[in-house]
Structures are given as C-alpha cells and as structure tokens.
Amino acid sequence: MSGQETKQITVLIAGRPYPLKVKEGDEATIRRIVKEVNEKINRFQLTYTNKDKQDCLSMAILTYAVDLHKAQQNQTSIPSNGIDDKLSKLDSLLNQLLS
C-alpha cells in the first residue's frame, strides 16, 4: 500500500449495514458518497411512494451508472483540435533532425 493504514468501517445504505475496509484517507469521501446515495434513495421514496426501498436503491444506483457513462463518453469525445496531428508532425520533424 501507499503507506496509508486501512480501517474497518460500517456504512448504512438504505437502512442496511455494510462493513467496509477502507484507507483512512478515503473514509471521509466514502461517508459523503454514502450520505449522497441515501439522500437520493430518500428522494426516490418520496417521489415513488408505491415502490419499495429496493426499487428506490436500484433507481438511485442506475442514475449514478448513467452519469458515469455520460462522463466517460464526454471524455472520449472531446475533440483534440488537431493536437494528435501536430504531435505526429512534431515527432516526424524530431526524427528527421535526429537522423
């Protein structure tokens, strides 16, 4: 490991406990994420009162998966504005100079 000790924590998601082993430096981030997930689940429960907690949990996680997928798609579709071509030309010029 990178010198960080791990510790055992228990988080509650949708009212159920989940024991986790985490790096000490990651604990605060994990707890913030758990809080956000629980808030999203609660919003779904308020919006869809006829759905059970498992359905709301599934919908909350699905929204995170969709957001992650969109973020990954945006990362790969960022135009390079010709940077690849310029780097290739620069590489060719350097190779010519070094030859």
PyRosetta script that sets phi, psi and omega in degrees:
from pyrosetta import init, pose_from_sequence

init()
pose = pose_from_sequence("MSGQETKQITVLIAGRPYPLKVKEGDEATIRRIVKEVNEKINRFQLTYTNKDKQDCLSMAILTYAVDLHKAQQNQTSIPSNGIDDKLSKLDSLLNQLLS")
pose.set_psi(1, 172.8)
pose.set_omega(1, -176.7)
pose.set_phi(2, -88.9)
pose.set_psi(2, 33.4)
pose.set_omega(2, 176.7)
pose.set_phi(3, 85.6)
pose.set_psi(3, -6.2)
pose.set_omega(3, 178.4)
pose.set_phi(4, -88.9)
pose.set_psi(4, 134.4)
pose.set_omega(4, 177.2)
pose.set_phi(5, -76.9)
pose.set_psi(5, 149.6)
pose.set_omega(5, 174.6)
pose.set_phi(6, -97.7)
pose.set_psi(6, 156.4)
pose.set_omega(6, 177.8)
pose.set_phi(7, -141.8)
pose.set_psi(7, 156.8)
pose.set_omega(7, -179.9)
pose.set_phi(8, -93.9)
pose.set_psi(8, 125.1)
pose.set_omega(8, 174.5)
pose.set_phi(9, -129.2)
pose.set_psi(9, 161.7)
pose.set_omega(9, 174.8)
pose.set_phi(10, -123.4)
pose.set_psi(10, 127.9)
pose.set_omega(10, 178.4)
pose.set_phi(11, -114.8)
pose.set_psi(11, 150.9)
pose.set_omega(11, 176.5)
pose.set_phi(12, -105.7)
pose.set_psi(12, 121.8)
pose.set_omega(12, 175.0)
pose.set_phi(13, -123.1)
pose.set_psi(13, 122.0)
pose.set_omega(13, -177.4)
pose.set_phi(14, 53.8)
pose.set_psi(14, 37.1)
pose.set_omega(14, 176.3)
pose.set_phi(15, 81.7)
pose.set_psi(15, 0.6)
pose.set_omega(15, -179.6)
pose.set_phi(16, -110.9)
pose.set_psi(16, 137.4)
pose.set_omega(16, -179.0)
pose.set_phi(17, -80.4)
pose.set_psi(17, 140.3)
pose.set_omega(17, 176.4)
pose.set_phi(18, -132.4)
pose.set_psi(18, 114.6)
pose.set_omega(18, 177.3)
pose.set_phi(19, -77.5)
pose.set_psi(19, 136.3)
pose.set_omega(19, 179.7)
pose.set_phi(20, -131.6)
pose.set_psi(20, 148.3)
pose.set_omega(20, 170.8)
pose.set_phi(21, -108.8)
pose.set_psi(21, 116.9)
pose.set_omega(21, -173.0)
pose.set_phi(22, -130.7)
pose.set_psi(22, 159.2)
pose.set_omega(22, 171.3)
pose.set_phi(23, -71.4)
pose.set_psi(23, 142.5)
pose.set_omega(23, -177.3)
pose.set_phi(24, -56.5)
pose.set_psi(24, -38.1)
pose.set_omega(24, -179.5)
pose.set_phi(25, -68.9)
pose.set_psi(25, -17.3)
pose.set_omega(25, -178.8)
pose.set_phi(26, -95.0)
pose.set_psi(26, -8.9)
pose.set_omega(26, -173.2)
pose.set_phi(27, -59.1)
pose.set_psi(27, -46.4)
pose.set_omega(27, -177.3)
pose.set_phi(28, -63.2)
pose.set_psi(28, -40.7)
pose.set_omega(28, 179.1)
pose.set_phi(29, -64.2)
pose.set_psi(29, -44.7)
pose.set_omega(29, -179.8)
pose.set_phi(30, -62.5)
pose.set_psi(30, -42.9)
pose.set_omega(30, -179.8)
pose.set_phi(31, -65.5)
pose.set_psi(31, -36.6)
pose.set_omega(31, 176.1)
pose.set_phi(32, -64.7)
pose.set_psi(32, -42.0)
pose.set_omega(32, 179.6)
pose.set_phi(33, -64.6)
pose.set_psi(33, -43.0)
pose.set_omega(33, 178.4)
pose.set_phi(34, -60.5)
pose.set_psi(34, -42.4)
pose.set_omega(34, 178.9)
pose.set_phi(35, -62.1)
pose.set_psi(35, -44.1)
pose.set_omega(35, 179.6)
pose.set_phi(36, -63.2)
pose.set_psi(36, -42.4)
pose.set_omega(36, 178.7)
pose.set_phi(37, -62.1)
pose.set_psi(37, -46.1)
pose.set_omega(37, 179.7)
pose.set_phi(38, -62.8)
pose.set_psi(38, -38.3)
pose.set_omega(38, 177.4)
pose.set_phi(39, -64.6)
pose.set_psi(39, -40.4)
pose.set_omega(39, 178.8)
pose.set_phi(40, -65.7)
pose.set_psi(40, -41.8)
pose.set_omega(40, 176.9)
pose.set_phi(41, -60.1)
pose.set_psi(41, -45.0)
pose.set_omega(41, 179.6)
pose.set_phi(42, -61.3)
pose.set_psi(42, -40.0)
pose.set_omega(42, 177.8)
pose.set_phi(43, -62.9)
pose.set_psi(43, -41.4)
pose.set_omega(43, 177.2)
pose.set_phi(44, -64.2)
pose.set_psi(44, -38.5)
pose.set_omega(44, 179.6)
pose.set_phi(45, -64.8)
pose.set_psi(45, -36.7)
pose.set_omega(45, 178.2)
pose.set_phi(46, -72.0)
pose.set_psi(46, -35.3)
pose.set_omega(46, -178.7)
pose.set_phi(47, -77.1)
pose.set_psi(47, -41.4)
pose.set_omega(47, -176.6)
pose.set_phi(48, -115.7)
pose.set_psi(48, 77.5)
pose.set_omega(48, -174.4)
pose.set_phi(49, -66.8)
pose.set_psi(49, -19.0)
pose.set_omega(49, -179.9)
pose.set_phi(50, -86.7)
pose.set_psi(50, -2.7)
pose.set_omega(50, 179.9)
pose.set_phi(51, -96.5)
pose.set_psi(51, 147.5)
pose.set_omega(51, 177.4)
pose.set_phi(52, -84.8)
pose.set_psi(52, 174.1)
pose.set_omega(52, -175.2)
pose.set_phi(53, -60.7)
pose.set_psi(53, -37.3)
pose.set_omega(53, 179.2)
pose.set_phi(54, -62.5)
pose.set_psi(54, -41.6)
pose.set_omega(54, 177.4)
pose.set_phi(55, -62.7)
pose.set_psi(55, -43.0)
pose.set_omega(55, -179.8)
pose.set_phi(56, -66.5)
pose.set_psi(56, -38.7)
pose.set_omega(56, 175.7)
pose.set_phi(57, -61.7)
pose.set_psi(57, -45.1)
pose.set_omega(57, 179.9)
pose.set_phi(58, -62.3)
pose.set_psi(58, -42.2)
pose.set_omega(58, 179.5)
pose.set_phi(59, -66.6)
pose.set_psi(59, -38.1)
pose.set_omega(59, 178.7)
pose.set_phi(60, -64.2)
pose.set_psi(60, -46.2)
pose.set_omega(60, -179.6)
pose.set_phi(61, -65.8)
pose.set_psi(61, -36.5)
pose.set_omega(61, 177.4)
pose.set_phi(62, -61.6)
pose.set_psi(62, -39.2)
pose.set_omega(62, 178.7)
pose.set_phi(63, -63.7)
pose.set_psi(63, -37.2)
pose.set_omega(63, 176.8)
pose.set_phi(64, -67.0)
pose.set_psi(64, -39.4)
pose.set_omega(64, 179.2)
pose.set_phi(65, -64.3)
pose.set_psi(65, -41.4)
pose.set_omega(65, 178.6)
pose.set_phi(66, -64.6)
pose.set_psi(66, -45.5)
pose.set_omega(66, 178.5)
pose.set_phi(67, -60.2)
pose.set_psi(67, -42.5)
pose.set_omega(67, 179.0)
pose.set_phi(68, -63.8)
pose.set_psi(68, -44.0)
pose.set_omega(68, 179.7)
pose.set_phi(69, -61.3)
pose.set_psi(69, -44.7)
pose.set_omega(69, 178.8)
pose.set_phi(70, -62.0)
pose.set_psi(70, -41.9)
pose.set_omega(70, 179.9)
pose.set_phi(71, -63.8)
pose.set_psi(71, -40.9)
pose.set_omega(71, 178.3)
pose.set_phi(72, -66.9)
pose.set_psi(72, -39.0)
pose.set_omega(72, 178.0)
pose.set_phi(73, -64.7)
pose.set_psi(73, -40.8)
pose.set_omega(73, 179.0)
pose.set_phi(74, -64.5)
pose.set_psi(74, -36.5)
pose.set_omega(74, 178.9)
pose.set_phi(75, -65.0)
pose.set_psi(75, -42.2)
pose.set_omega(75, -177.0)
pose.set_phi(76, -79.1)
pose.set_psi(76, -18.6)
pose.set_omega(76, -177.8)
pose.set_phi(77, -100.4)
pose.set_psi(77, 8.5)
pose.set_omega(77, 177.5)
pose.set_phi(78, -68.0)
pose.set_psi(78, 122.6)
pose.set_omega(78, -178.8)
pose.set_phi(79, -65.8)
pose.set_psi(79, 141.0)
pose.set_omega(79, -177.4)
pose.set_phi(80, -84.5)
pose.set_psi(80, -5.1)
pose.set_omega(80, 179.8)
pose.set_phi(81, 52.8)
pose.set_psi(81, 35.9)
pose.set_omega(81, 176.9)
pose.set_phi(82, 79.8)
pose.set_psi(82, 8.2)
pose.set_omega(82, -178.1)
pose.set_phi(83, -61.5)
pose.set_psi(83, -41.2)
pose.set_omega(83, 179.8)
pose.set_phi(84, -60.5)
pose.set_psi(84, -43.5)
pose.set_omega(84, 178.6)
pose.set_phi(85, -63.6)
pose.set_psi(85, -43.3)
pose.set_omega(85, -179.5)
pose.set_phi(86, -64.9)
pose.set_psi(86, -41.2)
pose.set_omega(86, 178.0)
pose.set_phi(87, -64.7)
pose.set_psi(87, -38.9)
pose.set_omega(87, 179.0)
pose.set_phi(88, -64.4)
pose.set_psi(88, -43.4)
pose.set_omega(88, 178.2)
pose.set_phi(89, -64.9)
pose.set_psi(89, -42.6)
pose.set_omega(89, 178.2)
pose.set_phi(90, -61.7)
pose.set_psi(90, -41.2)
pose.set_omega(90, 178.1)
pose.set_phi(91, -62.8)
pose.set_psi(91, -42.0)
pose.set_omega(91, 178.0)
pose.set_phi(92, -63.2)
pose.set_psi(92, -44.2)
pose.set_omega(92, 178.9)
pose.set_phi(93, -61.6)
pose.set_psi(93, -43.1)
pose.set_omega(93, 178.4)
pose.set_phi(94, -62.9)
pose.set_psi(94, -41.2)
pose.set_omega(94, 178.3)
pose.set_phi(95, -63.2)
pose.set_psi(95, -39.9)
pose.set_omega(95, 178.1)
pose.set_phi(96, -64.6)
pose.set_psi(96, -41.9)
pose.set_omega(96, -179.9)
pose.set_phi(97, -67.0)
pose.set_psi(97, -35.2)
pose.set_omega(97, -178.0)
pose.set_phi(98, -81.7)
pose.set_psi(98, -15.2)
pose.set_omega(98, -178.2)
pose.set_phi(99, -80.0)
pose.dump_pdb("model.pdb")
